[in-house]
Amino acid sequence: MISGKDLVEYIINYFGEVNAKQLQKLAYLTELEYMKAHGERLTDL
């Protein structure tokens, strides 16, 4: 499991500037896809 902070930093580095709503959606979708593939949570968010 990675920290929520690490995921947020990764998203910002990958996509560049994002607003709060975009960041929330990207974090949610990342978590969802990880859970589908691995059956466990990716972050502590």
C-alpha positions as CSV (number, residue, x, y, z in Angstrom):
1,M,0.0,0.0,0.0
2,I,1.3,3.4,-0.9
3,S,0.4,6.7,0.9
4,G,-2.2,9.0,-0.5
5,K,0.4,11.7,-0.7
6,D,2.5,9.5,-3.0
7,L,-0.4,8.9,-5.3
8,V,-1.3,12.6,-5.4
9,E,2.3,13.5,-6.2
10,Y,2.4,10.9,-9.0
11,I,-0.8,12.2,-10.5
12,I,0.4,15.8,-10.5
13,N,3.7,14.8,-12.0
14,Y,2.1,12.7,-14.7
15,F,-0.8,15.0,-15.7
16,G,0.6,18.4,-14.8
17,E,-1.6,21.0,-13.2
18,V,-5.0,19.6,-12.2
19,N,-7.8,21.1,-10.2
20,A,-9.1,19.6,-7.0
21,K,-12.1,17.9,-8.7
22,Q,-9.9,16.3,-11.4
23,L,-7.4,15.1,-8.7
24,Q,-10.2,13.5,-6.7
25,K,-11.6,11.8,-9.8
26,L,-8.2,10.5,-11.0
27,A,-7.3,9.2,-7.5
28,Y,-10.7,7.4,-7.3
29,L,-10.3,5.8,-10.7
30,T,-6.7,4.8,-10.0
31,E,-7.9,3.1,-6.8
32,L,-10.8,1.4,-8.5
33,E,-8.7,0.0,-11.3
34,Y,-6.1,-1.2,-8.8
35,M,-8.7,-2.9,-6.7
36,K,-10.2,-4.7,-9.8
37,A,-6.8,-6.0,-10.8
38,H,-5.3,-6.9,-7.4
39,G,-8.3,-7.3,-5.0
40,E,-6.8,-4.9,-2.4
41,R,-6.6,-1.2,-1.8
42,L,-3.7,0.8,-3.4
43,T,-3.7,3.7,-0.9
44,D,-4.8,4.8,2.5
45,L,-7.1,7.5,1.1
